[in-house]
Amino acid sequence: MSAAPLPPPRNLPATILAVDDDSAVLSMIDRALSTAGYRVLLADGGWNAIQAYENSVEPVQLLLTDVIMPDLTGPVIAERLRSRQPGLQVLFISGFHDADLVQRFVTTKGFTLLPKPFTVSSLLRVVEESLSAAKG
């Protein structure tokens, strides 16, 4: 008698680290992504984002971060985390999408930018595109 085949591995939801110093924006992102089935880690600033990343038991597949924040900017967070995890996908959210800083990272590093204000549907679409790019 042969043993029953093992079930296929469960497809775990992607873990997303969301960073924004605006609590209303962070709350909206949390609700939208959690409702869509993602595992969401929240941070209200750059140093808290680094700590959340280091303390996560699950690997982070996507960094979704505001660009301009009081302690560390989104690009600084992205550089620090990508030095540890080079394949980490990065999605910037910003009201300052014309800034040279943002354009440089979006153009030269291949990061994605979602301009503020954005809708839940556009957030979910861009998150899915970013995660699909990581798989492809």
Number of C-alpha atoms within 10 A of each C-alpha: 3 4 5 6 6 6 6 6 6 6 6 10 13 17 19 26 24 27 30 26 18 12 12 10 16 19 13 13 22 20 13 18 19 15 10 11 12 16 17 20 18 19 21 17 23 26 14 15 24 18 11 18 20 12 9 12 8 12 14 21 20 22 26 25 30 30 26 20 16 8 12 17 17 27 22 13 22 26 14 13 20 15 11 9 14 11 12 20 23 31 26 25 25 21 14 15 17 10 10 10 12 21 17 13 18 18 11 8 10 13 19 21 22 19 15 14 9 13 12 12 10 11 18 15 11 15 22 14 12 21 18 11 10 14 7 5
